[in-house]
Amino acid sequence: MYKKTPRYKRLVDNIFPEDPEDGLVKANMEKLTFYALSAPEKLDRIGAYLSERLSRDVARHRYGYVCIAMEALDQLLMACHCQSINLFVESFLKMVRKLLEADKPNLQILGTNSFVKFANIEEDTPSYHRSYDFFVSRFSEMCHSNYEDPDIRTKIRMAGIKGLQGVVRKTVNDELQANIWDPQHMDKIVPSLLFNLQSGEGTESRSPSPLQASEKERESPAELTERCFRELLGRAAYGNIKNAVTPVLMHLDNHSLWEGKTFAVRCFKIIMYSIQSQHSHLVIQQLLGHVDANSKSSATVRAGIVEVLLEAAGIAASGSVGPTVLEVFNTLLRHLRLSVDYELTGSYNCTNIGTKIIKEHEERQLQEAVIRTIGSFANTLPTYQRSEVMLFIMGKIPIPGMHPMLPSTGSGPEGNRMIQVMLLKSLRQVTCGFQTTNMLTALPNSFLDPLLSFALLEDAEIRLLVLEILVSLIDRHDNLPKFSSISIISDISVLKLKVDKCSRQDNLFMKKHLYRHIYLCSKEQSSVQPHFEKLYSLLALISMELANEEVVVDLIRVALALQDLALSSEETLPVYNRCAVHALSSAYLNLISQLTTVPAFCQHVHEVIEMRQKESPYLLPEDVFIENPKIPKTLEKLEGELLFQQAKITEVLGGSGYNTERLATPYVPQFTDEDRLSKRKSVGETISLQVEVESRNSPEKEERTPAEEITFETLKNAIVDSVGVEEQEKERRRQVVEKFQKAPFEEIAAHCGARATMLQSKLNQIFEITIRPPPSPSGTITSSYGQTQSCSVPVYEMKFPDLCVY
């Protein structure tokens, strides 16, 4: 007997026309949709039947009917948002899978488009059993399509990108789905996106958002990929950032993309702009870890990672470097040190390829990149953290006798000098733009003492770096560009300077540190034009930033002392240095005279400068600080109107209320042991000097013995005696060592016991002298010898005044 066809099958059959060219029968499609909405329990059967028909049509290559079936499915999906849709979706995904597995590009694209429409539907009920693993794999494969026809290849790749975007949208917010952030999925999705992003590397990422792109640009795989990549990263929560960034690092490693820098930088710009700003520090920490992992890679690879780090730090919001600020700087400084060692040793052992030869210029580029990155990180930090970083870097600089020398891998003293230079350059980067209201608070002695000790070293490069750092620290109102070169400024009002008052603490800072170092730096024979320019900048900025009446007086005294230094016959300064110090002194006195606004002072300075212009132009900056200095071979004795007169300046400033007593006293810097230490050659020499300094400064020796007259005989005897004393000391040490090696244990124990007993008796004597009974409120009693003795009374018997009791 003939069995009647179920109604849902008849309704499905009726939507297919006889000729597939006619397309979907719309009237019948509306009937099917109405039936599905009226009887939602039939949806799964409709889906299963449509799936069966589609599979048959694909097998028979009836692609017209395949398209009609997919269009019907799409319409049913869009119309039927009800609780039964889950079962229908299973049939739908089975059909999409069938199309994606087909060899025909058109069928793959058709299936992808249907999947994307489905991905945009927000389902009311969660699905426990749906799996998208196949779709992730298949869409990733389509992203790498190598189809012969370039147009079709582009369409397949774009379909793959859209498919991945759909998978992410569908799964990222559904907690019941397989986690799309798992490495097994991310390791497929991210490289597929980067592959297509790289294919369009010619188009640079223009901004945080590519919304301004024209319609034609949007159709390229690279633009579509960028939008998809941004969407993926924008949806990443705190715990998923690592899984999203790790495949990026691996892809850049595997395809040697760090060395070109541009693509790696572009990738991380997209990442930093797309993720939530509070997660920025996670990306930075991963990059830091990747620098460590590549410590044995070539300098160009390390430099590429550091350049990316530099860009990432610039984009990261202020303060988002995270809680491990010093860890960031520690890593960068460690790689700076490593690079210096590589450069000096010329090679290192690499696990994969044996010994690797170092290219010096590549290591230099890496070092510069690390220093720039340190500065970039520092600029994102608040002032208090920047102070900590400056202290941290200073603690890393090897200073004999003050900070321990860093362990060196065979690079020797030259390695320590190079790391000093590199770390001071890093410090210079950190101090750029550093502003603080109080120098001593922000920069304690543990920072300033070692920094200023470098200002007195014989190494000219190190001295210049220290001067640049000091200038950066003091310049709090951006006056520095106005004093970048030394010149006689006829009217300083054109500079529009910003002058600030000096606090008491900053005044102490000046007295304690800067005057001496400015003077002593000027004495150095290896100083050249940049040194004198920085000294001028330093003096000028002090006048702007830290000036009060007392400081102004001291600065004028220092300027006059510099003039005396250049005149001194005792100093063995070359002619150029003498002329340079004269020029520095004249330029600064010209500036400070106009700042004090005392007409007579300005007049005197102006007269001297005019006289020099006529008779001795080589004493002014315009003839000294040029490419070919116009200086004489020998410097004749200068006197009279060519010199600034201390008496004259004291007289004119005294009339305006300045301290004449201080002005009349020439500035003579005290030559301390610190200056001797700064000329240090070795750690051992430094330690012996420090012991000597400490012993001479000990309180027991405050009363100095009169200086002994030193003659030739005295020196001769001292040399002979010292040799004898040294021999005696060696013999005594030998006997002590021999005694402890050969004497019986009882004898050694008795000897040590006797010394311990003697020490204890001495201690008892000291305690008897120093310890007194506590004072008693009940007064004192007189002994039979008429001496007053303190009487110690128990607390409960003491009589306290009423005001003490409560």
MIMAR-57487 format. One line per field, with one value per residue (C-alpha): residue in one letter; y, x, z. Coordinates in Angstrom, 1 decimal. Layout:
resn = (A,...)
y = (Y,...)
x = (X,...)
z = (Z,...)
END
This chain:
resn = (M,Y,K,K,T,P,R,Y,K,R,L,V,D,N,I,F,P,E,D,P,E,D,G,L,V,K,A,N,M,E,K,L,T,F,Y,A,L,S,A,P,E,K,L,D,R,I,G,A,Y,L,S,E,R,L,S,R,D,V,A,R,H,R,Y,G,Y,V,C,I,A,M,E,A,L,D,Q,L,L,M,A,C,H,C,Q,S,I,N,L,F,V,E,S,F,L,K,M,V,R,K,L,L,E,A,D,K,P,N,L,Q,I,L,G,T,N,S,F,V,K,F,A,N,I,E,E,D,T,P,S,Y,H,R,S,Y,D,F,F,V,S,R,F,S,E,M,C,H,S,N,Y,E,D,P,D,I,R,T,K,I,R,M,A,G,I,K,G,L,Q,G,V,V,R,K,T,V,N,D,E,L,Q,A,N,I,W,D,P,Q,H,M,D,K,I,V,P,S,L,L,F,N,L,Q,S,G,E,G,T,E,S,R,S,P,S,P,L,Q,A,S,E,K,E,R,E,S,P,A,E,L,T,E,R,C,F,R,E,L,L,G,R,A,A,Y,G,N,I,K,N,A,V,T,P,V,L,M,H,L,D,N,H,S,L,W,E,G,K,T,F,A,V,R,C,F,K,I,I,M,Y,S,I,Q,S,Q,H,S,H,L,V,I,Q,Q,L,L,G,H,V,D,A,N,S,K,S,S,A,T,V,R,A,G,I,V,E,V,L,L,E,A,A,G,I,A,A,S,G,S,V,G,P,T,V,L,E,V,F,N,T,L,L,R,H,L,R,L,S,V,D,Y,E,L,T,G,S,Y,N,C,T,N,I,G,T,K,I,I,K,E,H,E,E,R,Q,L,Q,E,A,V,I,R,T,I,G,S,F,A,N,T,L,P,T,Y,Q,R,S,E,V,M,L,F,I,M,G,K,I,P,I,P,G,M,H,P,M,L,P,S,T,G,S,G,P,E,G,N,R,M,I,Q,V,M,L,L,K,S,L,R,Q,V,T,C,G,F,Q,T,T,N,M,L,T,A,L,P,N,S,F,L,D,P,L,L,S,F,A,L,L,E,D,A,E,I,R,L,L,V,L,E,I,L,V,S,L,I,D,R,H,D,N,L,P,K,F,S,S,I,S,I,I,S,D,I,S,V,L,K,L,K,V,D,K,C,S,R,Q,D,N,L,F,M,K,K,H,L,Y,R,H,I,Y,L,C,S,K,E,Q,S,S,V,Q,P,H,F,E,K,L,Y,S,L,L,A,L,I,S,M,E,L,A,N,E,E,V,V,V,D,L,I,R,V,A,L,A,L,Q,D,L,A,L,S,S,E,E,T,L,P,V,Y,N,R,C,A,V,H,A,L,S,S,A,Y,L,N,L,I,S,Q,L,T,T,V,P,A,F,C,Q,H,V,H,E,V,I,E,M,R,Q,K,E,S,P,Y,L,L,P,E,D,V,F,I,E,N,P,K,I,P,K,T,L,E,K,L,E,G,E,L,L,F,Q,Q,A,K,I,T,E,V,L,G,G,S,G,Y,N,T,E,R,L,A,T,P,Y,V,P,Q,F,T,D,E,D,R,L,S,K,R,K,S,V,G,E,T,I,S,L,Q,V,E,V,E,S,R,N,S,P,E,K,E,E,R,T,P,A,E,E,I,T,F,E,T,L,K,N,A,I,V,D,S,V,G,V,E,E,Q,E,K,E,R,R,R,Q,V,V,E,K,F,Q,K,A,P,F,E,E,I,A,A,H,C,G,A,R,A,T,M,L,Q,S,K,L,N,Q,I,F,E,I,T,I,R,P,P,P,S,P,S,G,T,I,T,S,S,Y,G,Q,T,Q,S,C,S,V,P,V,Y,E,M,K,F,P,D,L,C,V,Y)
y = (0.0,3.5,5.4,9.2,11.5,13.6,17.2,18.7,16.7,17.9,21.5,21.0,19.4,22.2,24.9,23.3,24.3,21.9,24.1,25.2,28.3,29.7,29.8,29.2,29.1,32.0,31.4,27.8,29.0,31.2,28.2,26.2,29.0,29.4,25.7,25.6,28.5,26.9,23.5,24.1,20.4,19.6,21.8,19.1,16.8,19.6,20.2,16.5,16.2,19.3,17.9,14.6,16.3,18.5,15.6,13.8,16.9,17.5,13.9,14.3,17.7,19.4,22.6,24.8,22.7,22.9,26.7,26.6,24.2,26.5,29.6,27.8,26.8,30.4,31.8,29.1,30.0,33.7,33.2,30.5,31.8,29.3,26.7,23.9,25.6,23.6,20.4,22.2,23.7,20.3,19.5,23.0,22.6,19.1,20.6,23.5,20.9,18.9,22.1,23.0,19.5,19.8,20.5,23.3,26.8,28.1,25.5,26.3,30.0,29.3,27.2,29.9,32.6,30.5,29.9,33.6,34.3,31.7,33.1,36.4,34.9,35.2,32.0,32.0,28.7,27.3,24.3,21.6,19.3,21.4,21.3,23.8,22.1,21.1,24.6,26.2,23.7,24.1,27.9,28.1,25.9,28.1,31.1,29.5,28.6,28.3,28.0,28.7,31.5,34.6,36.0,32.7,32.3,35.7,34.8,31.5,33.2,35.9,33.3,31.5,34.8,35.5,31.9,32.3,35.6,33.8,31.0,33.5,35.4,32.3,30.8,33.6,34.5,31.0,29.5,26.0,25.9,24.5,27.3,29.1,30.6,27.2,26.9,24.1,26.7,29.8,28.1,27.7,30.9,33.5,32.2,32.1,35.7,36.8,35.0,37.1,40.3,39.8,39.4,43.0,44.4,47.2,48.9,50.3,50.2,53.8,54.2,52.3,51.7,51.0,52.4,55.2,52.6,52.9,50.1,48.8,48.6,46.8,44.0,43.0,40.0,42.1,44.7,42.1,40.2,43.3,43.9,40.2,40.3,43.4,41.9,38.7,40.7,43.1,40.1,38.7,38.7,39.0,35.2,34.8,37.5,35.1,32.5,35.1,36.7,33.5,32.3,35.8,35.5,32.0,33.0,35.9,33.5,30.8,33.1,35.3,38.4,40.2,41.4,43.4,45.1,46.7,43.8,42.8,46.4,46.5,43.4,44.7,48.1,46.2,44.2,47.1,49.3,46.4,44.9,46.5,49.1,47.6,44.4,46.2,45.2,41.5,41.9,43.8,41.1,38.5,40.5,40.8,37.0,36.6,38.8,36.5,33.4,34.9,35.9,33.6,34.8,37.2,40.9,41.8,39.5,40.9,44.4,43.7,42.4,45.4,47.8,46.2,46.6,50.3,50.8,48.8,50.9,54.1,52.9,51.5,53.9,55.7,53.5,50.3,48.7,46.8,46.0,44.7,48.0,47.2,43.8,45.5,47.6,44.7,42.6,45.5,46.3,42.6,42.4,45.6,44.0,40.8,42.8,44.6,41.3,39.8,42.8,42.7,38.9,38.8,35.5,33.2,29.6,28.9,25.5,25.0,26.2,26.1,29.3,32.4,35.4,38.8,41.8,44.8,47.3,45.1,44.9,48.7,49.0,46.7,48.7,51.9,50.2,49.0,52.5,54.1,51.5,52.2,55.9,55.1,53.0,55.7,58.2,56.2,56.3,58.8,60.9,58.8,55.6,57.3,58.3,54.6,53.6,56.1,54.8,51.2,52.0,53.9,50.8,48.7,51.0,49.4,52.0,50.7,50.9,52.2,49.7,46.2,45.6,43.5,39.9,40.1,37.3,37.9,41.5,43.0,46.7,47.8,45.9,47.8,51.1,50.3,49.2,52.5,54.4,52.4,52.7,56.4,56.8,54.8,57.2,60.2,58.8,58.3,61.8,63.5,65.4,64.4,67.2,67.4,70.2,69.1,67.8,66.2,64.4,62.9,62.2,61.0,60.9,57.3,58.5,61.9,60.8,58.1,60.3,63.3,61.1,60.2,63.9,63.9,60.9,61.3,59.7,62.6,60.7,59.7,63.2,64.6,62.1,63.1,66.8,66.0,64.1,66.9,69.4,67.2,67.0,70.7,71.9,71.9,74.6,73.6,76.4,74.1,74.8,78.5,77.7,74.9,76.9,79.4,83.0,86.6,87.5,91.3,91.2,88.1,89.4,87.9,84.4,84.7,82.8,81.2,81.8,79.9,80.5,78.2,76.2,75.7,72.1,72.9,75.5,72.8,70.6,73.3,74.0,70.4,69.2,71.4,74.3,72.1,69.8,72.7,74.1,70.8,69.8,73.0,72.0,68.7,68.9,66.4,68.7,69.8,72.1,69.9,69.8,73.6,74.0,71.7,73.5,76.8,75.2,73.9,77.3,79.0,76.6,76.8,80.5,79.9,77.0,77.2,80.8,83.0,85.8,83.4,81.1,84.1,85.3,81.9,81.5,84.8,83.7,80.4,82.4,84.6,81.5,80.0,83.2,82.8,79.2,80.2,82.7,80.4,79.6,76.5,74.8,73.0,73.7,73.8,77.2,76.1,75.1,78.4,80.4,78.1,78.7,82.5,82.4,80.3,82.7,85.8,84.3,83.3,86.7,88.4,86.3,86.5,90.3,90.8,88.4,90.5,93.7,95.7,98.4,99.0,95.2,95.0,98.0,96.5,93.2,95.0,97.1,94.0,92.2,95.2,95.5,91.8,92.1,94.8,93.4,89.7,88.1,84.6,85.1,85.2,82.2,83.5,82.8,79.7,77.6,77.2,74.5,76.1,78.1,81.3,81.0,82.1,79.6,81.0,83.0,86.2,87.4,89.2,92.1,95.3,96.0,92.6,90.9,90.9,92.6,90.9,94.2,96.1,93.5,93.3,97.1,97.5,94.5,95.5,98.8,96.7,94.8,91.7,90.1,91.9,89.8,86.6,88.4,89.6,86.1,84.3,80.9,78.1,74.6,72.2,69.3,66.3,62.6,62.1,63.7,61.3,58.4,59.6,59.3,55.6,53.0,49.8,48.4,47.6,51.1,52.5,50.3,51.3,55.0,54.6,53.0,55.8,58.4,56.8,56.5,60.1,61.2,59.2,61.2,60.1,61.9,65.2,67.1,67.1,66.9,69.6,68.8,67.1,68.8,66.6,66.4,64.1,62.3,61.8,60.3,58.0,56.7,56.2,54.0,52.0,51.7,50.6,47.8,46.6,46.9,44.9,42.1,42.1,42.0,39.0,37.1,37.8,36.5,33.4,32.6,33.0,30.7,28.1,28.2,27.5,24.7,22.8,23.7,21.2,21.9,22.5,25.2,27.0,26.7,28.1,31.0,31.9,31.5,33.9,36.5,36.1,36.5,39.7,41.1,40.4,42.1,45.2,45.2,45.0,48.1,50.0,49.1,50.2,53.6,54.2,52.7,54.8,53.9,55.5,59.0,58.9,61.2,60.9,62.7,61.8,60.6,61.6,58.9,58.9,60.4,63.5,62.4,62.4,59.0,58.4,56.4,54.0,53.6,51.0,52.5,51.8,53.9,56.9,60.1,61.6,65.1,65.2,66.3,63.1,60.9,60.1)
x = (0.0,1.3,2.6,1.8,4.9,5.1,4.1,7.5,9.2,6.6,7.2,10.9,10.6,8.4,11.0,13.3,12.2,12.5,15.3,17.9,18.5,15.1,16.3,14.4,10.6,9.9,6.2,6.9,9.8,7.4,5.1,8.0,9.1,5.6,5.3,8.6,7.6,4.2,5.7,9.2,9.5,9.7,12.8,15.3,13.5,13.4,17.2,18.0,16.0,17.6,21.0,20.2,19.2,22.2,24.6,23.0,23.2,26.9,27.7,25.8,27.5,24.1,25.5,22.5,20.4,23.2,23.0,19.2,19.4,21.9,19.8,16.8,18.8,20.0,16.5,15.2,18.1,17.4,13.7,13.6,15.1,13.4,14.5,14.5,17.1,19.9,18.9,18.5,22.0,23.5,22.1,23.2,26.8,26.9,25.9,28.5,31.1,30.2,30.7,34.0,35.3,34.5,37.2,35.3,36.3,32.8,31.3,33.9,33.1,29.3,29.7,31.9,29.3,26.5,28.7,29.4,25.6,25.1,27.9,26.1,23.0,22.8,21.3,19.0,20.1,23.7,24.9,26.8,27.9,28.8,32.4,34.2,37.6,37.0,36.1,39.2,41.4,39.6,39.4,43.1,43.9,41.9,43.9,47.0,45.4,47.8,45.2,46.7,44.3,45.3,41.7,40.2,43.1,42.4,38.7,39.5,41.9,39.3,36.7,39.1,39.7,35.9,35.4,37.9,36.3,33.0,34.3,35.8,32.5,30.5,32.7,34.4,31.4,30.0,31.4,30.1,32.0,35.5,37.8,39.0,41.9,43.5,46.9,45.7,43.3,45.5,48.4,46.3,44.3,47.1,49.7,47.0,46.1,49.8,50.4,47.8,48.8,52.3,51.1,49.9,52.9,53.2,50.1,51.3,48.9,47.7,46.1,44.6,41.5,41.4,37.8,39.0,39.9,38.2,35.9,38.6,41.2,38.8,38.5,42.1,43.0,45.5,42.9,40.3,42.9,43.8,40.2,39.8,43.1,42.0,38.6,40.3,42.7,40.0,38.0,40.9,40.5,43.4,44.1,44.1,46.6,49.6,48.0,47.2,50.7,52.8,52.0,52.9,56.4,56.8,55.7,58.2,60.9,60.2,60.1,63.0,60.8,62.6,65.4,63.3,61.7,58.9,56.5,57.2,56.6,53.4,52.1,52.8,51.3,48.1,48.3,49.0,46.2,43.7,44.0,42.5,45.0,45.2,46.6,49.5,52.1,51.4,52.6,55.6,56.5,56.2,58.5,61.1,60.9,61.5,64.6,65.9,65.1,67.0,70.1,72.2,70.6,72.3,72.4,70.0,67.3,67.8,67.8,64.6,62.9,64.1,62.9,59.4,59.7,60.5,57.3,55.2,56.4,55.5,51.9,51.4,49.5,51.4,52.1,50.9,54.4,53.0,54.2,57.6,59.1,62.6,62.4,61.9,65.0,67.0,66.4,67.3,70.5,71.5,71.3,73.2,76.0,75.8,76.1,79.2,80.8,80.0,81.5,84.7,85.2,84.3,82.3,80.2,79.2,75.8,74.1,72.8,75.6,78.8,80.8,79.2,81.4,80.2,79.8,80.8,78.5,75.5,76.2,76.5,73.1,71.6,73.1,71.7,68.3,68.4,69.3,66.5,64.0,65.1,64.4,61.0,60.0,61.1,59.0,55.8,56.6,55.6,58.4,58.8,59.2,61.7,63.8,63.8,64.9,67.7,69.0,68.7,70.8,73.3,73.6,74.5,77.4,80.7,82.6,85.8,85.5,81.9,79.8,81.2,82.6,80.3,81.5,83.2,83.5,87.1,86.5,88.7,88.9,87.8,84.6,83.9,84.7,82.3,79.5,80.0,79.5,76.5,74.8,75.5,73.9,70.9,70.8,70.9,67.9,66.0,66.7,65.4,62.3,62.7,61.1,61.2,60.5,63.3,66.6,67.8,64.5,64.3,68.0,69.6,73.4,73.5,72.8,74.6,77.9,78.8,77.4,79.6,82.6,82.4,82.5,86.2,87.4,90.1,87.9,86.5,83.5,82.3,82.7,80.7,77.9,77.8,77.5,74.6,72.8,73.3,72.0,68.9,68.2,68.5,66.5,62.9,61.5,63.0,65.5,68.3,67.9,68.6,72.0,73.1,76.0,78.3,78.0,78.0,74.3,73.9,70.3,69.0,65.3,65.0,65.5,62.3,63.8,61.8,63.4,62.5,63.3,65.7,64.5,66.7,67.3,68.3,70.7,72.3,72.5,74.4,76.9,77.6,78.0,78.1,80.5,83.5,82.7,82.2,85.6,87.4,85.9,87.2,90.8,90.8,93.2,91.2,88.2,87.1,84.4,81.4,82.6,82.8,79.4,77.8,79.6,78.1,74.7,75.0,76.0,73.2,70.5,71.6,71.1,67.6,66.4,68.2,69.0,68.7,71.0,73.4,73.7,74.2,77.1,78.7,78.3,80.0,82.9,83.1,83.3,86.0,87.9,87.7,89.4,92.1,92.5,93.2,95.7,97.5,101.1,100.9,98.3,99.8,96.8,97.2,96.7,93.4,92.0,93.2,91.4,88.3,88.1,88.5,85.7,83.5,84.0,83.3,80.1,78.7,79.5,77.8,74.7,74.7,75.3,72.1,70.1,71.1,70.0,72.7,73.6,77.2,77.9,76.6,78.7,81.9,81.4,80.5,83.6,85.9,84.2,84.6,88.2,88.7,87.0,89.5,92.7,92.2,89.3,90.7,89.4,85.8,83.6,83.1,86.8,87.3,84.3,84.3,85.5,89.0,89.7,91.6,94.0,97.6,100.5,101.3,99.2,100.9,100.3,96.9,96.2,94.3,91.2,91.2,90.2,87.1,88.1,86.9,87.3,85.2,82.4,82.4,82.1,79.2,77.2,77.8,76.0,72.9,72.7,74.8,77.0,80.3,82.3,81.5,82.1,85.5,86.6,88.0,86.5,89.0,87.6,88.7,90.7,89.2,90.0,87.0,89.1,91.9,89.5,88.0,91.4,91.4,93.2,92.3,90.0,92.9,94.3,90.8,90.3,93.7,92.9,89.5,91.0,93.5,90.8,88.6,91.6,92.5,88.9,88.4,87.4,90.4,92.7,90.9,93.9,96.3,100.0,102.2,103.5,106.9,109.6,110.3,113.9,115.9,117.3,113.7,112.5,115.6,115.1,111.4,112.1,114.8,112.7,109.6,111.5,112.7,109.2,107.7,110.2,109.5,105.7,106.2,108.2,105.7,102.8,104.8,105.4,101.7,100.7,103.3,102.2,98.6,99.6,102.1,101.3,99.2,95.5,95.7,98.3,96.2,93.1,94.9,96.3,92.8,91.2,93.8,93.0,89.2,89.7,91.8,89.1,86.4,88.3,88.7,85.0,84.2,86.4,84.6,81.1,82.1,83.2,80.3,77.3,75.8,72.8,69.5,68.7,66.3,63.3,63.8,67.1,70.7,72.4,75.8,78.4,80.7,83.4,81.4,80.7,77.2,76.0,73.0,70.5,68.4,64.9,62.3,59.7,56.8,58.5,59.2,57.3,56.1,54.7,50.9,51.2,53.0,50.2,47.1)
z = (0.0,-0.9,2.1,2.1,2.1,5.3,5.0,5.9,3.1,0.6,1.7,1.4,-2.1,-3.3,-2.8,-5.5,-9.0,-12.0,-13.5,-10.8,-12.9,-11.8,-8.2,-4.9,-5.2,-2.9,-2.4,-1.3,0.9,2.8,3.3,4.6,7.0,8.3,8.9,10.7,13.0,13.7,14.5,15.8,16.8,13.1,12.6,13.2,10.7,8.1,8.7,8.4,5.1,3.6,4.6,2.9,-0.3,-0.3,0.2,-2.7,-5.0,-4.1,-5.0,-8.3,-9.0,-9.2,-7.8,-8.6,-6.2,-3.6,-3.7,-3.3,-0.4,1.4,0.8,2.3,5.3,5.8,5.7,8.1,10.5,10.4,11.0,13.7,16.9,19.2,21.7,19.1,16.9,18.5,16.7,13.5,13.8,13.9,10.5,9.3,10.5,8.9,5.5,5.9,6.7,3.5,1.4,3.0,2.3,-1.4,-3.9,-5.6,-4.5,-5.1,-2.7,0.0,-0.3,-0.3,2.9,4.6,3.8,5.4,8.5,8.9,8.8,11.4,13.6,13.7,15.2,19.0,20.3,23.3,24.7,25.2,23.4,25.3,22.6,19.6,18.3,16.1,15.9,12.2,11.3,12.9,11.0,7.7,7.8,8.8,5.8,3.5,4.8,3.3,0.0,-3.0,-5.8,-9.2,-10.2,-8.1,-8.0,-6.8,-4.4,-2.9,-2.5,-0.8,1.6,2.4,3.0,5.4,7.3,7.5,8.7,11.5,12.5,12.7,14.8,17.3,17.5,18.0,20.7,22.6,24.8,25.2,28.4,27.4,24.2,23.8,24.8,21.6,23.5,24.1,22.4,20.1,18.5,18.8,17.2,14.1,14.1,14.8,12.3,9.6,10.2,10.3,7.0,5.3,7.2,5.9,2.3,2.4,4.3,1.8,3.4,6.7,9.6,9.6,13.0,15.9,13.7,10.0,9.6,7.2,4.5,1.2,0.0,-2.4,0.4,2.6,0.1,0.4,2.5,4.6,5.5,6.4,8.4,10.4,11.3,12.3,14.3,16.2,17.0,18.3,20.6,21.7,23.1,25.0,28.7,31.2,31.3,27.5,26.5,26.8,24.6,21.9,21.9,22.2,18.6,17.3,18.9,17.5,14.0,14.0,15.2,12.6,9.6,10.7,10.8,13.7,11.6,9.2,12.2,10.2,10.2,13.8,14.9,12.9,14.5,18.0,17.2,16.3,19.5,21.8,20.3,20.3,23.7,26.8,28.1,31.6,30.0,28.3,30.8,30.1,26.5,27.6,30.1,27.3,25.1,27.9,28.4,24.7,24.8,27.5,25.4,22.5,24.4,22.2,18.9,16.5,17.5,14.7,16.1,19.7,18.4,16.5,19.7,21.6,18.9,19.2,23.0,22.4,20.3,22.7,25.7,23.8,23.3,26.8,29.0,31.7,34.6,32.9,32.9,35.8,39.4,38.3,37.1,38.2,36.7,33.3,33.7,35.2,32.1,29.8,31.7,31.8,28.0,27.7,29.8,27.7,24.5,25.8,26.7,23.3,21.6,23.6,23.4,19.7,19.8,22.0,22.0,20.5,21.2,17.7,15.5,17.6,18.0,16.6,15.5,16.6,14.3,16.3,14.5,15.1,18.8,18.9,17.2,19.8,22.6,21.2,20.9,24.5,25.8,23.8,25.1,28.7,28.1,26.5,29.5,32.0,30.2,31.0,34.8,37.4,39.1,42.2,40.2,37.9,40.9,41.9,38.4,38.5,41.8,40.5,37.4,39.5,41.7,38.6,37.5,38.4,40.6,42.2,46.0,46.0,44.0,43.3,39.9,37.8,37.1,33.7,31.2,30.3,29.1,31.8,32.7,29.2,29.7,33.0,31.3,28.4,30.8,32.7,29.5,28.5,31.9,32.1,28.6,29.9,32.9,30.6,28.8,32.0,33.3,30.1,31.1,34.8,37.0,40.8,43.2,45.6,44.4,47.7,48.3,44.8,44.5,47.7,48.4,47.4,43.8,43.8,45.4,42.8,40.0,40.9,41.6,37.8,37.0,38.2,36.3,33.7,31.0,28.9,27.6,31.0,32.3,29.5,30.1,33.8,32.9,30.5,33.3,35.7,33.2,32.6,36.3,36.9,33.8,35.1,32.9,29.5,29.4,28.1,24.4,25.0,26.5,24.2,22.9,24.6,23.4,24.7,24.8,24.6,25.8,27.6,27.6,24.0,25.5,27.5,30.4,33.2,36.6,39.8,43.4,45.2,48.2,51.3,50.5,47.0,48.3,50.4,47.4,45.5,48.3,49.0,45.4,42.4,42.9,43.5,40.6,38.1,39.1,39.0,35.7,34.2,35.3,33.4,30.5,28.3,28.3,24.8,23.4,24.4,28.0,28.2,26.6,29.1,32.0,30.7,30.4,34.0,35.4,33.4,34.5,38.1,37.8,36.4,38.6,41.9,42.4,45.5,46.7,48.4,45.4,43.0,45.2,45.2,41.4,40.8,43.1,41.1,37.8,39.1,40.5,36.9,35.7,38.3,37.3,33.7,34.9,37.3,36.4,38.7,36.6,33.5,31.3,27.5,25.8,24.3,27.8,29.3,26.5,26.9,30.7,30.1,27.5,29.8,32.6,30.5,28.9,32.3,34.0,31.1,31.8,35.6,35.5,33.4,35.7,38.8,37.1,38.9,36.3,37.6,37.5,33.9,33.0,34.3,32.6,29.4,29.5,30.0,27.1,24.8,25.7,24.9,21.6,20.6,22.0,22.9,21.0,21.8,25.4,24.2,23.1,19.6,18.7,20.9,20.6,16.8,14.4,14.0,17.2,16.7,19.6,20.0,20.4,23.8,26.2,27.5,31.0,31.2,33.5,33.9,31.9,30.2,33.4,35.6,38.9,42.1,44.1,41.6,41.5,45.3,45.5,42.9,44.3,47.9,47.1,46.0,49.3,48.4,51.0,50.4,52.9,50.9,47.6,48.7,49.7,46.6,46.0,46.7,46.3,49.0,47.5,49.3,49.4,47.1,44.3,45.0,44.9,41.6,39.9,41.0,38.9,40.8,43.4,45.8,45.6,46.3,49.4,50.9,50.3,51.9,55.0,55.2,54.9,57.6,60.0,59.5,60.0,63.2,66.3,68.3,65.9,65.7,67.2,64.3,65.1,63.5,60.1,60.2,58.1,55.1,53.8,51.5,54.6,55.9,52.7,52.4,56.0,55.4,52.4,54.2,57.4,55.4,53.8,57.3,58.8,55.9,56.5,60.2,59.5,57.1,59.7,62.5,60.3,59.4,63.0,63.9,61.0,62.0,65.6,64.8,62.4,64.7,68.3,70.4,70.7,74.5,74.1,71.4,73.6,76.6,74.6,73.2,76.7,78.2,75.5,76.1,79.9,79.3,77.0,79.5,82.3,80.1,79.3,83.0,83.7,80.9,82.2,85.7,84.4,82.1,83.9,86.7,88.9,87.6,89.1,92.0,92.5,96.2,96.0,96.9,100.1,101.4,102.1,105.1,102.9,102.2,98.5,97.1,96.0,93.7,95.6,93.6,95.1,94.0,91.7,94.1,96.9,94.7,95.4,92.1,91.8,91.3,87.7,86.8,88.2,86.2)
END
